[in-house]
Amino acid sequence: VTNGGKTTLAEKLKNMLPNCDIISQDDFFKPESEVETDERGFKLYDVLDALYMDEMVTSIHNWMKSPASSGVMTEEPQKTCDNVKNVYILIVEGFLLYNYEPLNKLWHRRYFLTLPYEECKRRRSTRVYQPADTPGYFDGHVWPMYLKYKNELEENASMQVDYLDGTKTQEELLSYVYSDIVKELNKLRE
């Protein structure tokens, strides 16, 4: 969900995990001139066609081929990760990751932050976007697209997704996801 805390969570995890890097879907938006406009005059940013998804997939594959040369900082791992010093972690964060089939075979873990309508709208209203949200944009485009893609995801029974309540504190969300990732790392150690 927009303004759910995806980037904040990813950045905090990167600072806590060994050999960790982030690719953000926001870095793959097409320029405004290439984004479709609907009959109401809304720029359709909350759809896959507003993004260079093929370039994103290429970036992820390039990182996977050579994570050590990707510029990731190889810091001393936390105590819980002692035996996985040669494991590299890539966090891919964005709002339409699980609805793009070429990416779905790549994920080891999937987290999906949710927010209720009122909280999402409140948070969105505090942010400044370029281009700026036009009047009615949230209700006319952003929220309906979120519901559409979330429903598609929920209907895909084969996809395991951990839904997280975005109204929880940053510390609660961080603690949960960090613990879950450490469990995965410990499985690699076994």
Disulfide bonds with the S-S distance in Angstrom:
none
